[in-house]
């Protein structure tokens, strides 16, 4: 089979859901074909690792340690694949590689230009990322017309010509607003967006019309007329109760026929029945007595900062068939224990997620103390584990000034520390422990019960570790170091075995959670909360 490419672009404004659209198309294709995703981002950062989550959303981490855009979380969840570094192409990496090539003489005698040299390099990167996959879905970040994405748009236009008409498809996601004072969908933004795409030499094969409500055939006809496509090429990409319904919405609007016809594929109309059953279960959740989960962090102004955590909880909803209500708690505002008690009263489970820097950490420590003392199911992730250790040492082991080297460089009791032997580099992004690491789990612990295995691997993104000087103090006072690195030096998991559910992990288990298989520690948290609520 000739390798096929699907290019997904966006128009009008960002945040419409190109990543989920690309992932949904990939989900449909993945039942029969080997599909890989590629994401191209126009920013000049090497990767999103040093960006503030409030600005860019969550930083997703791959098994190989690459820090990538949060859309890769959607790809892995929908494609059921494991992505790699090559599949993330940023303009920062592209320009860096161009300069390296120029300095070593690859362009000797030539004037290095945006076209063809930069576009040729982008094409080369896309082909490397594609590997031997049967179908490649390439998402272009940003919107058509953005100066940052112009070279990517030019590249996919060139690729379209080189590949041939039956080997590539262009999908354009655009916006159909419904102004409140008018009350009907307006197609002009879509028309203008498609016009910009046409000006760049690309004619969309499919238009995904993003709207709050399902668009009518009349609106589809209007879009088709002014955008020079057929009505059947216009798909209503309207709001849904949960994003896992989107593949089925596309299928109901003849997406399989469009893919088969354009790319000469042989997709059947059979869909993933298990996936559909799970999405249906999300639509009929028990509404009474929902499980209230507090995510206590400091990037709560943008929910996308904790996108994978929210998705992991959604997966638990589908598995347990129990409604889960999420409450975002900004820990920077928690000044005393009374604030914590007032805000967390009635909460059934608490998550303290990862993060960097000192802001909000004392509030998180107060939250952890409240969870420990009141037997509320608790899950600490990355920094959440570190702060749970600090809280335990301060309030149980009486190491009153226990802290982290990250917060206090001169403290005597740096119980969380950057350890000797870690790979120290000048670049801030290079000092992190990134990617998948193995851990050995103690038998008889709640961690073992959750994973049902002595050897597991999870993805990491952190800089500091539990100081080995305090390992025995923790264990002697009742905190189990339930999972350790393979060399026995680094704490990977902690638990309080006498507590209904008090778990900490140095890893980010949310990155590997899937609708069909929720992350074990999240599922354990929710099941513990359900049990506590029913007694």
C-alpha positions, 0 to 999 in steps of 0.5 A, a space after each residue: 500500500 502506498 503511504 497516505 498523508 492527512 494534513 489537518 489545518 485550522 482557521 479563524 482562531 486557536 483552541 477549536 480542537 485540531 488535536 482532538 479532530 486529528 486524533 478522532 480521524 486517527 482513531 477511525 483509521 487505526 482499527 485497520 491501518 498503522 497510523 502515526 501522528 505528526 505535530 508541527 508547532 510554529 514557536 521558536 522554543 525547542 519544545 514546550 518544556 520551559 513554557 508556563 502551563 497557564 500560557 500553553 497548557 500541559 507539557 506532555 512527556 513521551 516514553 523517550 523523554 521528549 517534552 511535547 505539546 498536549 495534543 500528543 496526549 490525545 494522539 496516544 489515547 485515541 490511536 492507542 500508540 506510543 509516540 516518539 521525538 521525531 513526531 514533534 516538529 517545532 520551528 525552533 528545532 527546524 531553524 536550529 538544524 538549518 544553522 547546524 547544517 549551514 555551519 558544517 557546510 551542507 549548503 556550501 556555495 548556496 544562499 540558505 533560504 526559507 524556500 527551498 531549504 527550510 521547507 525541504 528540511 521540514 519535508 525530510 523531518 515529516 518523512 522520518 517521523 512517518 517511518 513505515 506507517 501506512 497512514 500519517 496524520 500531520 497536524 499544523 499548529 496555529 491558524 492559517 494566516 499566522 506568520 508562524 505557520 506559513 512555512 509549514 503550510 507551504 511545506 504541506 502544499 509542496 508535499 501534496 503535489 509530490 505525493 499525488 492526489 490519491 495519496 493525500 487529503 487536506 482537512 480544515 477545521 474552522 469556526 462557525 459562530 452563533 452570535 447571541 444577538 442573531 441566534 443563527 450560525 454565521 459562515 463568513 469566518 469559515 469562508 474567509 479562512 478557506 479563502 486564506 487556505 486557497 490563496 496558499 495553494 491548498 484546497 480542503 477535501 473536508 471542512 470540519 465546521 466547529 460550532 456550539 450546535 449541530 449545523 443544518 444541511 442548509 448551513 452545510 450547503 452555504 459553506 459548500 457553495 462559497 468554499 467550493 466543496 460538496 455538501 458531503 465534504 462539510 462535517 458538523 463538528 459541534 459541541 459534545 458532552 465528552 470528546 470521546 464521542 467525536 469519532 462516532 459523530 464523524 462516522 455518522 456523517 460519512 467520514 469513512 466513505 470520504 476517507 475511502 474514496 479520497 485515499 483509496 482505502 478499505 475501511 469498513 463501517 464497523 467501529 470500536 464497540 467497546 469504545 462506544 460502550 464506554 462513551 455511552 456509559 459516560 452519558 448515563 452516569 449516576 448523577 446522585 451523590 457525585 464523587 467530588 475531586 479537588 485538584 489543588 494546584 497553582 495553574 488552575 486559571 487554565 484547565 489545560 494545565 492539568 489536561 491529562 489528569 482531567 482525562 484520567 479522571 474521565 477514564 475512571 468515570 467510564 470504568 466506575 460508571 460514577 459521576 465525578 465532579 472536579 473542583 480546581 483549588 488555587 493553593 496560592 490563596 490558602 493562608 491557614 488551616 481554617 481556609 483549607 478546612 472551609 474549602 475542602 469540606 465535602 470533598 471526597 478525594 484530593 489530588 496534588 499535581 506536579 509543578 515547579 517553583 515555590 509559589 503555592 507550595 505551603 498551601 499544598 502542604 496544608 492540603 496534604 496535612 488535611 487529607 492525611 489527618 482526615 482520612 481523605 483519599 489522596 494522590 500526590 503526583 511528582 511535586 505532590 509526592 515531594 510535598 507529602 514527604 515534607 509534610 510528613 517529616 514536619 508534622 509526624 517526624 518533627 523535622 520542623 524545617 523540612 523543605 526542598 532545595 528548590 525552595 531553600 538553598 541554605 536550609 539544613 534539612 533539604 529533604 528533597 534534593 538535586 542528587 549527586 550523579 544526576 546529569 547536570 547541564 547548563 540548560 534548564 530543560 536539560 536537568 530534568 529526569 524525563 521519560 519512562 523509568 522502571 520501578 520495583 514495587 513492594 509486595 503487600 502495599 497499596 501500590 502493588 494492589 493497584 498495579 498487581 505487579 512488582 515491576 512497573 514503568 511510568 513517565 517522569 518529569 522532575 528535577 528533585 528527589 527524596 534525599 536518601 538521608 531521610 529514607 529510614 526516618 520516613 519508614 521508621 515513622 510509618 511512611 512506606 517507600 513502596 516503590 524504588 528505582 531499579 538501583 534502590 536509590 530513588 523513591 518512586 512511590 510512597 504510601 501510608 498503609 494505615 490510611 484508606 488511600 494516601 499515595 504519592 508517585 514521583 511519576 506522572 501516571 496520567 500520561 499513560 491513562 486510556 479510556 479503555 484502561 484508566 491509570 491504576 493509581 487514579 482508579 484506586 483513588 476514585 474507588 477508595 473515594 466511592 467506598 468511603 462515601 458509601 460507608 
